[in-house]
Amino acid sequence: MGSMWMQVGVNSRVVYTRYPSQVPAGTYGPDLMTGGLTWQQVRSREAHHEAGHAAVGMALGLPVTAVHLYAAPDAVPGLGATDGMAHLGHTALGPFDADVRSVLVFLAAGVRAAHRWLAEQELLTPRTAFFNDVLGSAGDQARMAMLTTARPAHFTWGADQVSDVPPGHDHIEMASLYDQADDLVRDCWAHTTAIAHHLLAQGNADANTLRRLHRVQSPAAPGDGPQPWRTGTGAAR
């Protein structure tokens, strides 16, 4: 598939994605929003999403304090009734003074780690890629837009040249930051999978546990061959 970013609306949420919509705009229930995955597969995808946030955040020097994987959508604190867009986890940061781009990469890393997990499990299809992006990105992209910065930010998605940046705004091109998140997910994959497996078994990981899990044996460095899980390369099948 191409690298063009699209704005889609599902269940009153607006998300930027590179994956073609699998449904017309509207409201859909949890069964459709799983993308055809079993509940066990959804939990594994969500565990890798949160683990991607945590591992990449630590690699960027952000103070990751805890990671949570909840048992079910109705167990997520403050969620209330679910509309099929419920996210099952949360990665907490302590106070930080970091470049806004590092925080944006941290936020992008969750959905990209989940995408890689889908590819490695041979579960990556146009449908699972799209719904992973919609479910995983809705909350994270909303947080991106709410970041407090010294100057207001003007976000673009895949635009090579921008001429309409408002005066006094910083231009932040998000597609390049998602590419950076992909590179960091690759480099942190051993740590990411260790955290995900811990979350599936225990449900939570504090800062000490995250540091301990960083001392896992790293796999051999990936070669330069095809990486179908990367942003903009399309679904594997």
Order of alpha helices (4+ residues) and beta strands (2+ residues): beta-beta-alpha-alpha-beta-beta-alpha-alpha-beta-beta-alpha-alpha-beta-alpha
